[in-house]
Amino acid sequence: MSFARSTQTLDSQASWPLHSIAQTQAIEHQAQAALPPHTLMQRAGLATAQLALAIAPHAHTIWIACGPGNNGGDGLEAAIHLHAWGKHPIVTWPGQAGHAPVDAQHAWQRAVGAGVKFAEHAPDQFDLAIDALLGIGAQRAPDGLMAQWLNAMQSSSVPVLCVDVPTGLLADTGEWLGAPSLHQTHTTTQRHTLSLLTLKPGLFTADGRDAAGQVWLNTLGVDTELAPATAWLQKRAPVRASRAHNSHKGSFGHVAILGGSAGMSGAAALAGLAALHGGAGRVLVGVMDETARPSIAAAHPALMVRSPTELSLHESTVVCGCGGGDAVHALLPHVLSSSQQLVLDADALNAIARNTSLQHLLKQRNHRHKPTVLTPHPLEAARLLNCSVKEVQKNRLHAAQQLADVFQCVVVLKGSGSIVTSHKHQPIINASGNAQLATAGTGDVLAGLIAAYIARSEDAFVACCQAVFSHGHVADMWPAEGVALDAAWLAASVR
């Protein structure tokens, strides 16, 4: 297959390797040494031009904002092809002849020789914009002329195609360095990103999904399969074993939910319903609020509602924390010591973050071969790591891995591009889900679903990957457009 035809969406495989900037640059240098000069840039330009036509086949005036480096050189090469194909590309380029990198200088000379139109300012009208300003090496917020050009792109209603990485996004982390006004417009413009050579982790977590939009990949004819990856993108859930016909409720494990203090009993009920619909053979819900137990039992007879003291933790996969409030702290020493398989969520995580004795008990679980899963959102992760939410979100991969290494467990760091990792595995970035999950109760549903999958699986990491994807996939199928997702519907829909 020629490189010209190898631009592809990311739906053909269950998972894709993600490569850091350093890994991508190593691949690029190795390929350049084996190819004639300028080959990779010319391939990148052709791939960009071809994708531009696929995205906007009727576009005539195409604004290509080129930076002074090699990312701009890719844009210049794209302009040559678009001009040859009868389109009207207009290039804005802040570089200076003779001062650009060798490949970009060569591309500029070719573009000038081909008769491509250059302009000092962005055109007033255009049908498609191509962002070829800064590549994977950018480490600062765009300013000056580049910031103006980006603002003009984001303010327009036309599609935007980003070359390799959207300008303003850090390729390794997904941190957005641009102005907030630019970030806010990412969701109002049809956006595409053509990732070159490799897929970068920052495209799929934190601000990456908003900034990048639809991600495409072109390896430029370079074999990258053997290159080590820094993380993996999960596009489909790992295959789950089908249920044997000759089975019973004991075949699929027992889940025990601990939570639901005064005023928050609904959280425990949601986790229990998710565990039940997720396939657990039996679900017991230890509701801390005594007055709420009868109403939960009446509304959900399939759940076995109990007092927390009535639950046998060593025989179940335990979920602790959903709606637990401050009162859950008193339960945690016994939970951490006695549970065979344990999912810690919400208030349980907050209690552990405040108490070094509980942290010690948590770390000891791995030495006793008792699987543990933490499911923090960014604020809970920040409390556990004794840092700020901003620090967590600046590098979600690092924060998740740090939690997994410190506490020797599986971690699900929730948010845009949820991350599943452990002290034994490379991180997985989940591709399912959407902003509908940003509502109360959805985290409780996820905790219950994870427990159900763990109860049926020997591998907590694989079970978490399955559950996180399925949870997001159900949100993607939410049928009521324009209406906020109902966590109770989510709990009843997970499988």
C-alpha positions in Angstrom: 0.0 0.0 0.0 1.5 3.3 -1.0 1.7 6.1 1.5 -0.6 8.2 -0.6 -3.4 5.9 0.2 -2.6 5.1 3.8 -4.4 7.9 5.6 -6.9 6.1 7.8 -9.4 6.6 10.5 -8.9 4.8 13.8 -11.9 2.4 13.6 -10.2 -0.6 12.0 -8.4 -1.9 15.1 -9.3 -2.5 18.7 -6.2 -0.6 20.0 -3.5 1.7 18.6 0.0 2.4 19.9 0.7 5.9 21.0 4.2 7.4 20.7 5.7 10.3 22.6 7.5 13.2 21.0 10.9 11.6 21.7 9.8 8.3 20.2 8.3 9.9 17.1 11.4 12.0 16.5 13.6 8.8 16.8 11.4 7.1 14.2 11.6 10.2 11.9 15.4 10.4 12.1 15.8 6.7 11.4 13.5 7.0 8.4 15.2 10.1 7.0 18.5 8.4 7.1 17.1 5.7 4.8 15.3 7.9 2.4 16.3 10.6 -0.2 16.3 14.1 1.1 13.0 15.9 1.6 11.0 12.6 1.1 9.1 12.6 4.4 8.0 16.2 4.1 6.8 15.8 0.5 4.9 12.7 1.6 3.4 14.7 4.5 2.4 17.5 2.1 0.7 15.1 -0.3 -1.2 13.3 2.5 -2.4 16.6 3.9 -3.6 17.8 0.5 -5.4 14.6 -0.2 -7.1 14.6 3.2 -8.1 18.3 2.7 -9.9 17.3 -0.5 -11.6 14.4 1.3 -12.8 16.7 4.1 -14.0 19.5 1.9 -14.2 18.3 -1.7 -15.9 21.5 -2.9 -13.6 23.9 -1.2 -11.9 26.4 -3.5 -10.1 29.0 -1.4 -8.0 27.1 1.1 -6.0 29.1 3.7 -2.9 27.4 4.8 -1.3 29.0 7.9 2.3 27.8 7.9 4.8 28.1 10.7 8.5 28.8 10.2 9.6 25.2 10.9 9.1 21.8 9.4 5.4 21.8 10.3 5.1 24.8 8.0 7.1 23.0 5.4 4.4 20.2 5.4 1.8 22.9 4.7 3.9 24.4 1.9 4.1 21.0 0.2 0.3 20.6 0.6 -0.2 24.0 -1.1 1.9 22.9 -4.1 -0.5 19.9 -4.7 -3.7 21.9 -4.1 -2.5 24.5 -6.5 -1.7 21.9 -9.1 -5.2 20.4 -8.7 -7.0 23.6 -9.5 -7.7 24.8 -6.0 -6.8 28.3 -4.7 -4.5 27.9 -1.7 -3.4 31.1 0.1 -0.4 30.6 2.3 0.5 32.8 5.2 4.1 32.1 6.3 6.1 34.1 8.9 9.4 32.5 8.0 12.3 34.2 6.3 14.0 32.8 3.2 17.3 31.3 4.1 16.5 31.0 7.8 14.1 28.0 7.7 15.2 24.4 8.3 16.6 22.7 5.3 13.5 20.7 4.4 11.1 23.7 5.0 13.4 26.0 2.9 13.3 23.5 0.0 9.5 23.3 0.3 9.2 27.2 0.2 11.4 27.3 -2.9 9.2 24.7 -4.6 6.0 26.5 -3.6 7.3 29.8 -4.9 8.3 28.1 -8.1 4.9 26.5 -8.5 3.2 29.9 -8.3 1.5 29.4 -4.9 0.0 32.6 -3.6 1.5 34.0 -0.4 -0.2 36.7 1.7 0.7 38.6 4.8 -2.7 38.4 6.4 -5.4 35.8 6.7 -7.9 35.9 3.8 -11.3 37.4 4.6 -13.1 34.4 3.0 -12.0 30.8 2.8 -13.6 27.4 2.5 -11.1 25.4 4.5 -8.3 26.2 6.9 -5.1 24.2 7.4 -3.2 24.7 10.6 0.5 23.9 9.8 1.9 26.4 12.3 3.7 24.4 15.1 4.4 20.7 15.2 5.1 18.3 18.0 8.1 20.3 19.3 6.0 23.3 20.5 6.3 23.9 24.2 4.9 27.4 24.6 1.6 29.2 23.9 1.4 30.7 20.4 1.5 34.4 20.5 1.6 37.4 18.1 0.8 36.7 14.5 0.3 32.9 15.1 -2.2 33.6 17.9 -4.1 36.0 15.6 -4.2 33.4 12.8 -5.4 30.7 15.2 -8.1 33.0 16.5 -9.2 33.6 12.9 -9.5 29.9 12.2 -11.4 29.2 15.4 -13.8 32.1 14.9 -14.7 30.8 11.4 -17.4 28.2 10.7 -15.3 26.4 8.1 -13.6 23.1 8.7 -10.0 23.2 10.1 -7.4 20.5 9.3 -4.5 20.4 11.7 -1.2 19.0 10.5 0.2 16.5 13.0 -0.9 18.3 16.2 -3.2 21.2 16.7 -1.2 24.3 17.4 -1.4 25.1 21.1 -1.8 21.4 22.2 1.1 19.5 23.8 1.5 16.3 22.0 2.7 14.2 25.0 0.1 15.3 27.5 -3.0 16.9 25.9 -2.5 20.2 27.8 -3.9 23.2 25.9 -1.5 26.2 25.9 -3.6 28.5 23.8 -5.9 31.2 25.0 -9.1 30.1 26.7 -11.1 31.8 23.9 -9.5 29.5 21.4 -10.1 26.4 23.6 -13.8 27.3 24.0 -14.3 27.4 20.2 -12.9 23.9 19.6 -16.4 22.5 19.9 -18.0 24.9 17.5 -15.8 24.2 14.5 -15.5 21.0 12.5 -12.0 19.9 13.3 -9.7 17.3 11.9 -6.1 16.3 12.7 -3.8 14.4 10.4 -1.3 12.7 12.8 1.9 12.0 10.9 4.2 8.9 11.4 2.6 8.1 14.8 -0.4 8.8 17.0 0.4 11.0 19.9 -1.1 10.5 23.4 -2.0 14.2 23.8 -4.6 13.9 21.0 -6.8 11.7 23.0 -6.8 12.9 26.6 -7.3 16.2 28.6 -8.0 18.9 26.0 -6.8 16.7 23.1 -10.2 15.4 22.0 -11.7 18.9 21.7 -8.6 20.4 20.0 -8.0 17.5 17.6 -11.6 16.6 16.6 -11.5 13.7 14.1 -8.1 12.1 14.1 -6.5 10.5 11.0 -3.2 8.7 10.8 -0.7 8.6 7.9 2.6 6.7 8.6 4.2 8.2 5.5 5.2 4.8 4.3 7.3 4.2 7.4 7.0 0.9 9.2 6.4 1.9 12.9 5.0 -1.4 14.2 8.2 -2.4 16.0 8.7 1.1 17.6 8.1 1.0 21.4 4.9 2.8 22.5 4.4 5.0 25.5 0.7 4.2 25.8 -2.2 2.6 23.9 -5.5 4.0 22.6 -8.5 1.7 23.2 -11.0 1.9 20.4 -13.0 -1.2 21.2 -13.5 -3.1 24.4 -11.4 -6.3 24.9 -13.5 -9.4 24.1 -15.5 -10.7 27.0 -16.1 -14.5 27.3 -19.7 -15.5 26.7 -21.7 -17.1 29.5 -21.9 -20.8 29.5 -25.4 -22.2 29.4 -24.7 -24.5 32.3 -24.2 -21.7 34.9 -25.8 -20.1 37.9 -25.6 -16.9 39.9 -22.5 -18.1 41.8 -20.7 -18.5 38.4 -20.5 -14.7 38.0 -19.3 -13.5 41.3 -20.8 -11.5 44.1 -20.5 -7.7 44.5 -20.9 -5.8 47.7 -21.5 -2.0 47.7 -20.6 0.0 50.7 -21.8 3.6 50.8 -24.9 5.7 50.8 -24.7 7.8 53.9 -27.4 10.2 54.9 -28.7 12.1 51.8 -26.5 10.2 49.4 -28.1 6.7 49.3 -28.8 7.1 45.6 -25.1 6.8 44.8 -24.9 3.3 46.4 -28.1 2.2 44.6 -26.7 3.4 41.2 -23.5 1.4 41.8 -25.5 -1.7 42.8 -27.8 -1.4 39.7 -24.7 -1.1 37.4 -23.1 -4.1 39.0 -26.3 -6.1 38.5 -26.8 -5.1 34.9 -23.1 -5.5 34.4 -23.4 -9.3 35.0 -22.7 -9.9 38.7 -24.5 -13.0 39.9 -25.5 -11.3 43.2 -25.3 -7.8 44.4 -25.6 -6.7 48.0 -25.8 -3.1 48.9 -24.7 -2.0 52.4 -26.5 1.3 52.8 -25.1 3.4 55.6 -28.3 5.5 56.0 -30.6 3.2 57.9 -33.7 5.2 57.0 -33.1 4.8 53.3 -32.8 1.0 53.2 -36.5 0.2 53.0 -37.1 2.6 50.1 -34.1 1.3 48.1 -35.2 -2.3 48.7 -38.7 -1.6 47.6 -37.6 0.3 44.4 -35.0 -2.3 43.5 -35.9 -5.7 44.7 -33.1 -7.4 42.8 -30.6 -5.6 45.1 -30.0 -7.2 48.4 -30.1 -4.2 50.7 -28.3 -4.7 54.0 -26.5 -2.9 56.8 -22.8 -2.5 56.1 -22.0 -4.7 59.1 -24.0 -7.6 57.6 -21.8 -7.9 54.5 -19.1 -10.6 54.2 -16.4 -8.7 52.4 -13.9 -11.5 51.9 -16.5 -13.4 49.7 -17.3 -10.5 47.4 -15.8 -7.9 45.1 -16.3 -4.8 47.2 -17.1 -1.2 46.0 -16.5 1.3 48.8 -17.1 5.0 48.8 -20.1 5.8 46.6 -22.0 8.4 48.6 -20.1 7.5 51.7 -19.4 11.0 53.0 -17.1 11.4 55.9 -18.7 8.5 57.7 -17.1 6.0 55.3 -13.7 6.6 57.0 -14.7 4.4 60.0 -15.4 1.5 57.6 -12.1 1.7 55.7 -9.7 -0.1 58.0 -11.8 -3.2 57.9 -12.5 -2.8 54.1 -8.9 -2.5 53.2 -7.9 -5.4 55.4 -10.6 -7.9 54.7 -11.8 -7.3 51.0 -10.3 -9.8 48.6 -11.0 -7.6 45.5 -11.7 -3.9 46.0 -12.8 -0.9 44.1 -12.3 2.4 45.9 -14.3 5.4 44.7 -15.3 8.9 45.7 -15.4 9.5 49.5 -13.3 6.4 50.2 -10.5 8.0 48.1 -10.9 11.3 49.9 -10.6 9.6 53.3 -7.5 7.7 52.2 -5.9 10.9 51.0 -6.3 12.5 54.4 -5.0 9.5 56.4 -1.5 8.0 56.2 -2.6 4.9 58.1 -5.2 4.1 55.5 -2.6 4.7 52.8 -0.3 2.2 54.4 -3.1 -0.4 54.5 -3.9 0.3 50.8 -0.2 -0.2 49.8 -0.1 -3.5 51.8 -2.9 -5.0 49.8 -0.6 -5.7 46.8 1.8 -7.6 49.0 -1.1 -9.8 50.1 -2.1 -10.3 46.4 -5.4 -8.6 46.8 -6.4 -6.7 43.6 -7.4 -3.0 44.2 -8.8 -0.4 41.8 -8.8 3.3 42.4 -11.3 5.4 40.3 -10.5 9.0 41.0 -11.6 12.1 39.1 -8.9 14.8 38.8 -9.7 16.4 42.1 -9.6 13.1 44.0 -6.3 12.2 42.2 -4.9 15.6 43.2 -5.7 14.9 46.8 -4.1 11.5 46.7 -1.0 12.9 45.1 -0.9 16.0 47.3 -0.9 18.4 44.3 -3.3 20.6 42.4 -5.9 19.6 39.9 -4.0 21.7 37.3 -0.9 19.6 37.9 -2.9 16.4 37.3 -4.5 17.7 34.2 -1.2 19.0 32.8 0.0 15.4 32.5 -2.8 12.9 33.1 -0.7 10.0 31.9 2.0 10.8 34.5 -0.5 11.4 37.3 -2.3 8.1 36.7 1.0 6.2 36.5 2.2 7.9 39.7 -0.9 6.8 41.6 -0.6 3.2 40.3 3.1 3.0 41.3 2.7 4.6 44.7 -0.3 2.5 45.8 0.6 -0.6 43.7 -2.8 -1.0 42.2 -5.0 -0.4 39.1 -6.0 3.2 38.5 -8.8 4.6 36.4 -8.2 8.3 36.1 -11.6 9.6 34.9 -12.1 12.6 32.5 -11.9 13.3 28.8 -9.8 10.4 27.6 -10.0 8.3 30.8 -6.8 6.5 31.6 -6.5 2.9 32.9 -3.1 1.9 34.1 -1.3 -0.1 36.8 2.1 -0.7 38.3 2.5 -3.6 35.9 0.9 -2.3 32.7 1.4 0.5 30.1 -1.4 3.1 30.2 -4.5 2.7 28.2 -6.4 5.8 27.0 -10.1 5.1 26.5 -11.7 6.5 23.3 -15.4 6.0 24.2 -17.6 8.4 26.1 -18.5 12.1 25.8 -19.4 15.1 27.9 -22.8 13.6 28.7 -20.9 11.7 31.4 -20.2 14.9 33.2 -23.2 14.6 35.4 -23.9 13.3 39.0 -24.0 9.6 39.4 -22.2 8.4 36.4 -19.0 7.8 38.4 -21.0 5.6 40.8 -22.3 3.6 37.8 -18.7 3.1 36.6 -17.5 1.8 40.0 -20.3 -0.7 40.1 -19.7 -1.9 36.5 -16.0 -2.3 37.2 -16.8 -4.5 40.2 -19.1 -6.6 38.2 -16.4 -7.2 35.5 -13.7 -7.9 38.1 -16.1 -10.4 39.8 -16.2 -12.3 36.5 -12.5 -11.9 35.6 -9.1 -12.9 37.1 -7.4 -9.8 35.7 -8.5 -6.5 37.3 -6.7 -4.5 34.7 -8.4 -6.1 31.7 -11.7 -5.9 33.6 -11.2 -2.2 34.1 -10.4 -1.6 30.4 -13.6 -3.5 29.5 -15.8 -1.6 31.9 -14.5 1.9 31.1 -15.0 1.4 27.4 -18.5 -0.1 27.9 -19.5 2.7 30.2 -18.4 5.3 27.7 -20.0 3.4 24.8 -23.4 3.4 26.5 -23.1 7.2 26.9 -22.3 7.5 23.2 -25.5 5.7 22.5 -27.6 8.1 24.6 -30.8 8.6 22.5 -32.1 11.9 23.8 -30.2 14.5 21.9 -30.1 17.8 23.8 -31.2 16.2 27.0 -28.7 15.5 29.9 -27.9 11.9 30.4 -29.8 10.2 33.2 -27.5 8.2 35.5 -30.3 5.8 36.3 -30.7 5.0 32.6 -26.9 4.6 32.3 -27.0 2.1 35.2 -29.8 0.1 33.6 -28.1 0.1 30.2 -24.6 -1.1 30.9 -23.8 -4.7 30.1 
